[in-house]
Structures are given as structure tokens and as C-alpha cells.
Amino acid sequence: MSLTATAPVQVRVALQEREGVRAPARERRADLDWIRVGAFGLLILFHVALVYAPYDWHIRSTHRFEWMREAILLTGPWRLTLLFLVAGSALRLMAQRRTTSEVASSRIARLLPPLLFGIVALVPLQSWIEAVDKGYWQDGLLPWMGREFSFSGLANGVPVNHLWFLVFLTAYTVAILPLMARPGAMERLGDALERALSGWRVLWVPAAYLIVIRLTLFPVFGITNRLSLDWYNHALSFGAFTFGFLVVNRETIWRELEDRRWTFLGLSALSLSLVMIQAWHPGGGAFFDIPRNTVFGIAQWVTIAAILAFGSRHLRRANSPVLRYLNDGIFPCYLAHQTILVAAVFLLKPAGIPAAPEALILTSVTFGGSLLVYEIVRRIPVMRPLWGLKPLDAVPDAPRHSRGRALLRLGVAAPRLRRGRGRGGHPRLSRFQPRPAVPQRARRSDRASAHDLQPWSPDGWSHGGAGGDRLRPGHSAADRSPDRRRPGGHRLHPRRLRPRGGRHLPLA
């Protein structure tokens, strides 16, 4: 391991600059956070749709819709690939502030406890409901858990269900650590990728890669969501993870994406429509599935590219308290959502509710229940690591910043909050009382007054007098002509002043 990889962050940055390696930007990408939040929201809707799709999912409603087979292809080809790309980008941004060993320990501590907790506490309820619903288990949950975690049950494999994403993400994080330990090699790979994606090649080079692996690996291995022998999934997901890791700081690539964002959007609408038509048409699998897999690969990239391009264009600095709340809650909501959904379907299924109200209830219960779990566990320190949340001592002190913002607002408003004084130092009046004439800065009049003889105050203005006339230093009464106009072009009346309320009041 090189000295650059093991040195403290400040020393590492200095060494990188001495070696000619560009120091990456350190700003947080709010667009990637919004994309992550949106993709997870689509994941919940996707799982709700699987309840009504003609597929053998964990549990299904009594209502089935054949058209759901094509509808779920609106997000199916690209959603998880996009999440892996964003995860790789987030890892690279984290690596800018930490050493390789710090990143490794941080990610393992963040991913492994929720994975083990979910396997023991969340997944067994799903598998028990599935077994009872499909009729091959009649006993309760505890006997089922004893069977699953017995020696014979463990020998058949540990079910992870939706937590396969965490298994893959942990493995990919470990796999990319050697590259992270060699900043020079990482930068050279990034430079090569930047050259390969210049111009219109940003459109067809990634699409060509996805088409090739779809044509060669998918017919052989398919998608099993098991870490072993799932080679098409690894080529797809780890490829996206590495791509995001390498390009997140390459502004040239992001500009190329933004410049062609409308092209990507149009191609995405066209290709996803073709994917759904090919799934619907009986002849969609003709010619050994080559046309269908080709369109599928194109749809994957152009949709991901369109989302990345529009996000980078409009959401890069769209940070907000709502985004920080949702981004922090993604991990516990991801852990909880499928267990909540499966349990809700199991409880609602005997009621015979019509399809539309049932789908609305399932969606609301899944979103609301996931957020409720997040609200509970985020307040219990011992539960936070089990649900993928940072320990409380590692979370920025949000109330302190809130107090700072409140004090800043108070400081800005302080001149207006003087006791008993309104704007310009006059006594504060009721909204129903007639207002006196408001003194105007540099107001010109055709008559000299006694105020012209008063000494100037330290701030350069003359104070006092019922009329409140104020003159700029260096001006005399002779300069006060009735022909002088306001900046807006309105003539000032020599004897009258129109106050804010709109009534003419005589000058004192």
C-alpha cells in the first residue's frame, strides 16, 4: 500500500498535488442525494406493483393484472443499476476526506450490522408469511425461525430477500478498495474514461457495454440475486458502481451529459416504449432475443443518463432540510419497507378489498410505516447502527446550527425591533392611526428652514424639527427647488408630502 493511501488526509492531498494528481472537489452533490431518494421511492412502488403482477413474488393479491408485466418495465431496466452508480459516486466522495482504511472500516461498520440484523429479525417474517400463504407451512413464526436457523436450514442457504442489495454493495465496496489505495491508477482510469466518453461517445459507448453483456451473459446466467455465479448481475451492477466511482468528479463528462440531456430523454421515452411493446408482443423474443436485449441495453443507459443529466443541471445545490431528512431515512426505510408490505398484503388479503383501494392502502402503509420505523429508531441510540444510521455522536449537531440561524435572523431584525420605535425612529403606531409625514432622504423643498442652521450629526444627517427635513452634506437651501424630481420622475409638492398610507398631510 502506498504512502499516499495511508497518510492523513492533509498529507495525502499534498502528496497528490506533488505527484500531479488533481485534488477533487469536496462539495456535496445534492443531485445525487435527490436521485437516491427518488429511486428508492420508485422501488417501493415497484414492489407494490409486483403484488399485482403475474410473477411468483413472495405474496400476491387476489387481484392480478396482465398489463402489470409491461408497466413494471418503466423502471425495471434501470432503477437498481442507477442506485449502484450513485452508491459508487458516494463512496468516491467519502474517499476524498478519508484514508482507504478509514473508508473500509466505516463502510463495514455501516453495512454489516444492518445486514445481519435484517437477516435475523426482518427477513424471517417475510419468508414465514410466504410459506403460510403458499400452503407449505402451517405452524407459527417461532417454529419457522427455528427451522430456518437450524443446521439443516443454514446448510440450504440463508434467505436474504431484498437485502441482497446490501450483500452486493458490501462485496463491491471491498472489491474496489485496492483501486482506492492507488490514487495514481484511479486517476489514470478516470482520464481514460473521460477520453472514451468525449463528445457523442458518451451516448453509445456505455450503451454498447450494456448491450454486449446483455447479449452474452444474461442468456447464460440470468439474474439470481445471489452473490455466487450471478455474473451478468455483477457485470451490470459492479460496472455501474465502478463507473460512478470514477466519473463523479469528472466535470467534462457531466457537461457532456447535460449538453445532451434532451436527446437522452427522447431516446429514453422511445426505448422504454419499445421494451414494453416487445414484452407484450408474442414475437418480441424473435431472433434469439437479440433485438429485445439490444433495446433493453439502450433503454438502461439513456434513461440513467437522462436522470443524471437533468439532476446535475437543476439539483446540484438544491439542498434542503427535507432532502437531509429523507436522505438520512433511506437506509432504515429500505430495511423495513418490504417486511411491512408483505405483512400488509397478508392481513388485507382475506378482506376482499377492491384493487384500487387496496393498492392505495398498501402504498400508504408501506411509505408511512417505513417512515414511522425511521422516526422511532433514530431516537434510540442502541438501535441506530442496526438500522444503518450513524451513531448520535457522529451526527452533526443540527440544533446548534438551528440556534445559529435563529440568532442570525435576530441580528438582522434587531434594528427594527427597538422598543417603542418604528421605522425611522418614530413611535410605533396602530394600523388604524393616521401616520405623520415620513421624513424623506434628500427631499428638496422650495423653502429654507431653521434646520439648515442645525449642526450635522456624526452620521452626516441633520436631525430634529417637526418637519424632519434632512439635507445631504454640501447642499444648501438654494438647492431645494420645486423642479427637483424623485428618481422615479414624480415632482415633489412644495407643501405636501404623500406618506405611505396614501393620504396627503400638510407639512409641519
N, C-alpha and C positions, 0 to 999 in steps of 0.2 A: 504494500500500500504506500502510496507516495506521501511525501511530506505535505503537499498541498491539500490532500484529502483529510489528514489527521490534525492539521494545525487548527488553532482557534479561528473563528470566522474572520476577525480583522486581519490576522496574519495571512489567512488563505486568500482573501481579496487582494492583499498586497502582492502575494506571490503570483496570483493570476495576472495582475496588471504587469508585473515584471516579465512574465512569460508571454505577454501579448494577448492574453485571453480577455475578451470583453467582459466587463463587470455587468451582469444582468440587472434589469430594472427590479426595484423592490416594491413596487406598488401592488396593492391587492386588486385582482381583477374581479370587479363586481359582476361583469357579464358572465363569467364562468359560474359564479355562485347562482345567478338567476337561472342559467341553463340547467344547473344541477337540480335546483328546486323544481323547475318546470318538468324536467324529465322524470323526477320521482312522482310528481302528481300524475303524469301520464301513466306511470307504472301501476298506480292504484286503479286507475280507470281500466287499464288493460286487464288486470286481474279480475275486476268486476265483470268485464266483458267475457272472460273465459268461463264464468259461471253459466252463461247462456250460449256458449259456442258449442259446436258439435265435436268437441275434443274430450278425451278422457282426462279431465283435470281432477284435483283432489276431491271436490264435491261439486255437484251441478244442480241447478234449479230444475223444477219440474217443467219450466218453460225453455224450449230450445228454438233457436233461430239459425237457419242455414246461412243466411246472409251475414251472420257474425263471422263466418270464416274469412270473408273478404274484408270486412270492416276492421278487424284487428291488424290487418296488413298496413293500415295507415301509419302505425308506429312500430310494428313488429320488426321490420328490417333494420332499423337504425337506432332505436332507443337505448338499448344496453351498450351498443358499441359507442355511442356518444357518451354514456356515463363512464366507460373505461377511459375514453380520451380525456375527459375532464379530470378523472382521478389521476392520470399521469401528469397532467398540467399542474394540478395542486401539489403533487409530490415534488416537482421541479421547483416550484415557488417556495416550498418549505426548505428544500436543499440549499437555497440561496442564503439562508440565515443560520444554517446549522451544518455541522460536520456529518460525514457519512455515518459514523457510529451513532451520533445523536439522532439522525433520521431513522436509522434501523430500530433503535430501542424505542423511540417514540411511536413509530407505526405499529410495532409488535404489541406494545402496551395498549394501543388504541384499538387494534383489530382483534387480538386473540381473546381477551375476556368476553366481549360480546358474542363472539362465535361460539365459545364453549357454553356460555350461559344460554344462548338461543337453542343449541342442540339439546341441552338438558331440560330447559324449562318451557320453551315455546314450541318447538317442533313436535314433541310427543303428543300434544293436544291435537294438532292438525292430523297427524297420522292415525291417532285413535278415532277421530271423527270420520276420517276417510274409510277406515276399516269397518266401523259400525254402519256407515251409510251404504257401503257396497256389500254388506252382508257376510263378511268372513270373520267377524269378531262380535261376540255377544256380551262380554263381561265389561267391567268398569275400566276407568283410566289407570288406576294404580296397578292392577294386574297386567295391563298392556305395557306400562313402563317397565315393570319387572321383566317381562318377556323381551322387550326391545334391548334392554341393557344387560341381559344375561350373556354368558359366554357364547352361547349359540347365536343369540341375536346380534352381538357385536361381530361375530365371525361372518355374518351375512352382509355386514356393512352398516355404517351409521347413517341414518337418514338426515339430510340437512335441508331438504326442500328449498325454500327461497334463499337460504343462507349460502347457497353455492357461490353467490357473488362475492361474499366475504372470503371464502376459501380461495377463489381465483385471485382476488385482489391482494391477499396476503402473499400468495405464491409469486405474483408478478412484482410486488414490492421487493421481495428477497432476490428475485432474478435480476433486477435492474441495479442492485447495489454495486456490483463490480464496475458497471459503467459510471455510476455516480462517483466512485472513488478515483476515477481518472478524468479530471476536468478537461484535459487536452483532447483526449479521444472523444469526449462528449461534444466539445465544440467543433471538432472536425466533422463528426457525423451531422451535427446541425448545419454546418456550412454546406456539406454535400447535399443535404435535403433541401436547403434553401435554393441551391442552384438547380436541383432537379424539379423544383416546383415553380420556377420563374415563368412569368407570362401565362399563356393558356395551358401550360403543362400542369398548373395547379388544378385544372379540371379533369384531365384524362389520366394522369399518372396514378393517383390514388384509386380512381375508378378501375383502372386496368389491374392493379394488385387485387382488389376485391373480386373482380371477375375471375381472375386466374384461380384464386383459392376456392372460389365457389364452384368452379368447373372441375377442379382436380381433387380437392379434399372433401368437400361436402358429400358427393355421392358415395364415398368410401366410409367416412367416419360419422357423418351426420352431426347432430348436436345432442349430447347426453348430459351436459352439465356436471360431469364427473371429471375430476382433475386428471385421472389417468386415461390415456388414449382418446381424449377429446381434442384431436389435433386440428380439426377445422376451427373449433371454437378458440383454441389457443392462437392460431394464426390470425384470426379475426380480432379477438379481444386484446391479446398481448401486443399485436401490431398497432391497434388504436391507442393502447396505453403508452407504448414507446413513442408513437407519433406525437401525442400530446406532450409528453415529457421533453421532446426535442424542439418543438416549434413554439412553445408558449411565449418565449422571449424573442422570437424572430419577427420583428415588425414588418419586414419585407413581405413575408408570407401572409401576414394578416392584412396588409394593404392589398395584396393580390386578391384575397378573398373578398374584401369589401368592395373593390372595384367591379367585381363580377357577381355581386350578390343577387341582382335581379335575374341574371342568367341562371344561377343556381336555383333560384326559387321557381322559375318557369320549368326548368328541367325536372325539378323535384315533383311538381304537380303532374307533369306528363308521365314520368316514370312510375310514380306510385299508382297512378290510374291504370297503367299497363300491367303492373304487378297484380292488381286486384282483378282485372279482366282475365289475365292468364290463369289465376286461381279459380275463377268462375267458369271459364270455358272448358268444355270437355277435352278439347285439343290443345290445351295450354302446355302440356308436357311433351309435345311432339319434338322430334329430332333430338332424342335423348336428353331432354330438358335443357338443351344448350340455350335456346332463346330466352326461356324463363329465368335461368340462372344469370344470364348476361344482364337482362333488365334489372334483376334483383340487385346485382352488384352496383350498377349505375345508380339505382334509387338510393342505396345506402349512402354513397359518398355525396351526391349532390344535395341530399336533404341535410346531412350533417354539415356540409359546407355552407348551405344557406343559413342554418341556425347560427353557426359560428360567426358568419359574416355580419348578419343583422345584429347579433348580440354585441360584437365588437364595435359596430358602428354607433349603436344607440345606448348601450348599457354599461359601457366600461366603467364609468364613475357614478352609476346610478345606485350608490349605496344608501341604505336607509335602515332605520330600526326594524322595519318589517322584514327586510332581507336578512338582517343579522339574526332575528328570531327564528325565521324559517330555516336558515342555513344551519343553525345550531340544532334544530329539532329534526333534521333529516335522518340522522342515524337511529335514534330511538323509534321514530315513526316507521322507518324501514323494517326494523326488527319486529315491531308489533303488528303491522298492518295486515299481513296475510293470516296470522292466527285469529285476529279479530274478524276478518272477512269470512273465514271458514266457519268459525263459531256462529256468526250471524246467519249465514246460509243454513246451517244445521238447525238453528232454532226457528227460523222463519219458514222453512220448507213445509212442515206439516200444516201451516196455517192456510195454504192455498191462496195467497195474495196474488192479485193480477200482476202481470210482468212489469208494467211501468212503475206502479207504486213500490213494488218490491225492489226494483233496481235503484230507485231513488233512496229508499231506506238503507239498502246495503252501502251505497256510496256515502251517504251522510254518516252512517255508523262507523264505517271504516276510517274516513277522514277525522271525524270527531273523536272517535275512540283512540286513534293514534296520537292526536294532539293532547288528549287527556292523559294518556300514559306519559307523554313528554313533560307535561306540566307537573305531574306527580314526582317522577324520578329525578327531575332536575333540582328539586328541593331537598332530596335525601342524599347526603354526601356519599354514603356507603354504596348506594345504588348507581351513582353516575358512571363509574367505569364499566359496570356490567351492561350499560345501555349505550356505550360508545361516547359518553360525554367526558370532557376534561374534568379533572378534579377542581374543586372550587378555588383552591389556591393558585391554579394555573389560569383561571378565567380573569380577564381584565375587570377591574373594579368599576362596573358600569354606574353604580350610584354616585361614585366620586365624580365621574365625568358629567353626570346629570347635574350635580351640585355646581360644578364649574360653569356649565352652560347657563344655569339659573342666575348665578352671580354675574355672569357677563351681561345677560339681559337686564338685570337690575342696574348695573353700572351704566348701560346705555340709556335706560329710562329715568335715571336719578335726577337729571336736570328738570324733568317735567313733574317730578313728584314732591317738589318742595311744599312744605305745609302752608296751606292758605294762599298759595300763589298759583296763578295760571300762566299762560304763555306771555312772555314779555315782562313778567314780574307783577302783573296786575292781580288783584284779588280774584279768586275763583268764583264765578257766578253760576247761578242756576240757569238751566237751559231756557227758563221762561222769563228771566230778567232781561231788560234791554241792555245791550252791550255798549260801552262807551267806544269812542273812536280809538282804533288800534293804531299806535304810532307806526309810521312807515319809515323805513330806512331811506335816507337821502331824498325825502319828499320835498318838492320845490313849492314855494308859495310866493305870491306877489307882494307880501308884506314882510318887513323885518320885524322881529320880535325881541323881547328882552333876553331870550335865551341865547341870542348871538353874542351877548356880553358875558355869558357864564363861562367859567374856566372849563377846559377839556378834562374829561376823566381819563384815567390811565389807559382804558381800552380804546380811546380815540373818539368817544361819542360824548355829546352833551346830554346830561340827564336833568330831569326836573321840569316843573312847569305843568300847568294843566293841559296845555295843548300837546305836549310831548314832542315838539319839533326837534329833529335831530339833523345835524349837518355833518358832512364829511370834513375832516381837517383840510384846510386850504381853500374852502369855499366860503363865500360871504353872502350877505343878504341880497346883494345885487345879482347874484347868480340865480336867485329864485324867481324865475319868470313864468308867467302863465302859459307860455308857449312850450315849456318843457313837457315832455311826454314820458309816460312809463315805457319800459322796454316793449310792452305789447302794443304800443301805439295809441293808448287811450289818454285823452287830455285830463289833467288833474284840475278839478274845480278849485278856484282860489279860496272859497269859503266853506266848501263842503267836502266831506270825506265819506266814501261808501264803505262802511265796515263789512265784516264777514257775513253778518246776518242779512245784508241786502237793504237795510233802511238808511236813509240819509239823516245824519245827525249834524247839527251845527258845530263848528269848531269852537273850542273854549276861548 
